[in-house]
Amino acid sequence: MNRHLGPFEADRIYQGDALELMAGIPAGSVDLIVTDPPFAIEFRAQRMNYNRTGRHVLDGYREVAADDYAEFTRAWMGEAYRVLSGSGSLYVFSGWNRLKDVLCSLDDAGFITLNHIIWKYQFGVFTRKKYVTSHYHILYAVKNRQKYTFNKVDHYPEDVWVINREYWKGKQKTPTKLPRELVRKILRYSSNPGDLVLDPFLGSGTVAVVSRETGRHFLGFEIVSEYIAFAEQRLHDTGLRMAKETSAEGEI
Ligand SMILES: C[S@@+](CC[C@H](N)C(=O)[O-])C[C@H]1O[C@@H](n2cnc3c(N)ncnc32)[C@H](O)[C@@H]1O
């Protein structure tokens, strides 16, 4: 891809603080941002939610203190608005507890929120005296209401998505991995092959992996070096699998 990305190259992931790294991306150079930022919640329960035993979970997940969350969100959201192209879109994940900070930051940055999607997944944390949380919010926002990519894949695209989490039985994993099916759906609707997708809080690399699988370019940032290594390995494995599939097709 020959788009100018400042100090960055497309299809690479970089270690560091998203806020500092985003400042290096030239304005208007990204087509789609899909991101699942840290949530500012006590993480032990969350960790159990993602992985029943916690045994195979990589350590080091970087949280943001609850008191700092509004400012943190406002800061990265402002950068997201700046780096996104005029016809670009943003999908941001949020738990219910800090949702107000995300909604206010979207407005403050200048985004137009088009949908408030509910992602319903298959299990939550066991509770005794309240309902089990088994959904996330996904805010879908654009810069220009008249001009943005929306490939209407389904005839009747509803805003409640029931998509199961992936079980990675016995394998090492990061605690908050998104299902690929979910990211694939977002990429199909809101980008085209060749577009550039940014995830500034990459975690285990799901957005980068699905971008590669679907012919999109990507740029990813993550602060924890163990997660970078994990994501690099996933990308490498994805490349090998895709090459194998292509050569098998050639043999038919
Ligand atoms: C909810 S997870 C993302 C999970 C990812 N979507 C996946 O599928 O694996 C949020 C990630 O943001 C990272 N993080 C936290 N603060 C950060 C910062 N200031 N800059 C970059 N990454 C950060 C955390 O270490 C964590 O891996």
The ligand as a Gaussian input file, in Angstrom:
#p B3LYP/6-31G(d) Opt

LIG

0 1
 C       -9.663000      -5.250000      25.821000
 S       -8.019000      -5.520000      25.327000
 C       -8.065000      -5.726000      23.564000
 C       -8.360000      -7.137000      23.154000
 C       -8.311000      -7.386000      21.643000
 N       -9.444000      -6.785000      20.977000
 C       -8.225000      -8.863000      21.322000
 O       -9.048000      -9.393000      20.550000
 O       -7.318000      -9.519000      21.857000
 C       -7.277000      -3.933000      25.528000
 C       -5.785000      -3.919000      25.303000
 O       -5.304000      -2.578000      25.421000
 C       -3.991000      -2.628000      25.976000
 N       -3.656000      -1.278000      26.470000
 C       -4.017000      -0.697000      27.645000
 N       -3.577000       0.578000      27.700000
 C       -2.920000       0.815000      26.523000
 C       -2.254000       1.941000      25.969000
 N       -2.167000       3.087000      26.641000
 N       -1.730000       1.831000      24.725000
 C       -1.823000       0.670000      24.027000
 N       -2.426000      -0.446000      24.498000
 C       -2.974000      -0.371000      25.727000
 C       -4.111000      -3.710000      27.039000
 O       -2.841000      -4.237000      27.402000
 C       -5.000000      -4.743000      26.314000
 O       -4.229000      -5.712000      25.648000

